[in-house]
Amino acid sequence: MSDRLPARRLGKTGLMVTVIGFGGIPIQIATEEVAIATVRRAYDLGVSFFDTARGYTNSEERIGKALRGRDYVVASKSSARQADAIYEHVCTSLDQLQRDRIDLYQFHGVNDDEELTKVLAPGGALEGLRRARDEGKIGHIGITGHRWQTLAKALESCEELASVQVPFNVVESEILGTLIPLCHERDVGLIAMKPVGGGNFSNARLAIKWCVNRPITTAIPGMATPAEAEEDVRVGLAGLALTPEEQTACERMKAELDQRTCRRCRYCEPCPNQVQIGMLLHGRSIVRRMGAARFREWGALEMIAGASRCAECGTCITKCPYQLPIPELIREALAFYADYPELRGG
């Protein structure tokens, strides 16, 4: 048992960050008192890397209040694709975080080549972040997304990218032989989001331990309470090496969940019957981490109603790289949503 979290270098940024960072999504739905206490507890336990976003409602503001005047590495991000818009978002993030400079600012959710083209085009978001960097408002530029192929193309197209943030866990491990070697070759930091599958894995401690055993920079599980912060940090303090028994348990977890986990790549879309497959399946994670009300704001009622158009034709299965039983997973998702009054029509 160590008294300090191990730290790793975040690629060419040169920043040293703890192997377990703070994922800033869940504090949105906590009370402000609990949210601030959670952020401070993580910091007091040694977490040095905090991830948030313009799209995470009050997350930036709460981290700013909790850590004002403290020394830590912060990453934020924006889904804006135009230069002026993302520059304005940087300025807002600085205000919300109560910082003079944001260490890492990322293009948020670049999930296909079309989105990447928008970011890199003249007048696109890259120009806005270059301006912010040149003015000292941000330190480094990064990118996040759910499709590793697009992220790999981004690294090959833009040498300025200093970090990549991507889902990585015991089930979603495809980047081990693809994106991770490319990051190492180009000295790009790798931030593993969803190390516990967006809250879908029952053994969070083991899932995080598996993740930080791999050649990544940091894993950022979402932390909603001080107790969750303590549980997640304890993984890093207890020693990172997996025992043979733990490795076997991880293999069992992967076998159980491999055919039940949507990777959010959306190769299954478009559906011939206009069913919004990706969001229907991903919505369970949104509800767990951000609340049913937030999912409703994103059009959940229409998505759920539209699921009735599923003819179980199997087209989505043939397009899915993982051959998931998508119609069956849709039925499971609908059963999950039925427990939330906010997600019922009428």
Steps between C-alpha positions, in 0.01 A plus 500: 500500500642835391415839647514672160335437164745413223539771235576478130608751237214619277690462176668802347315737732761407761227518766517238774155367587381230738408166345151546640342831411162656572218460249278806533167374364324359810539809722239672280213315668630514857411785729754780485617418852562134414657588164752739655575255780563226242742709297688607812515146635654377175753784512586436864558133419760600242309516169673761285304476172142625464298463180187699419326662203289793387224246434498372858263775621631609845805272518758766411349743749501245782858394438598866491335569834646188661859549385540877482859591581620139498763348272357239264485407132166565334362397163182634347347467156241635260281359224521828306638447151563862397796712605311790657259273686765281660709805591197642683455167675861514621435842649186371673687196631769723646233701681316193628817327616635822652830448320734720302599205282359158417769234468328295229206594279347233279273467197204317655339197337670485160333172410533480123711630215244767409529652847879486478493684168296779659749532786805519274351712220587869453292693752446180697550425869873438464552864405307610808710288735820615333398857577417412860834322537695787345335739746590278795141406580569128450814293515440211262247370247340155513214301348231265631279251321347153500633366168870418516538501122404868483730584790788324327431701185500818712847422638630431151347828372594737781833491681377762750276251679662420834238263643223261406205414722318180405289226662726225630410220736508125543233460230585792269867410460543518122741793522768284662635398161398808304469845655725443802811413292434807283477721810831365627663552162388863491548570871129570549341462844212253522210571734274200557138597545226259607738263680195344670289502185307815584381341823395172336762277664417357841862466622622858462815450705621211287408675175703808595794287608498316166497832316791665680706183451501572128732746319276806539573827676198535727153354552218736597212321673207721584471577871164606644567490875798524736460127566533424128812716483649304790415167339648593162819651642550198724558295183806704413634503856475124543746412221424474131606143418218254439514169684435183296159477667418858401612441143271198480214706640564768236491242223171370640360854511595556138342172392177585680471856367667486159175428313291731721704821469437762233827670398317817380674480161162528321598287206152348545340825385306620315220259580266440202208569736658813655553345842766700685696194604813660641329741736243241609777270614731772634215666687525263794846630574373859467221431748737340751760776482300811410142423597180414314402868472816571297429209266148635451647838405687320223178369346465173687122485470517513120783245492315260725175538305692449176629165623158356418599524134767232548402212272785279627612471138860438604653767276666661801658171604659451159654850522622470860874416513435308824191312379300613802139377533376857458121440493533307825710779653237754395234300686722493808551877479126562475442285809760710683336830399158374614618540861542877458179708500684789330549281193137406450284685252181680590 
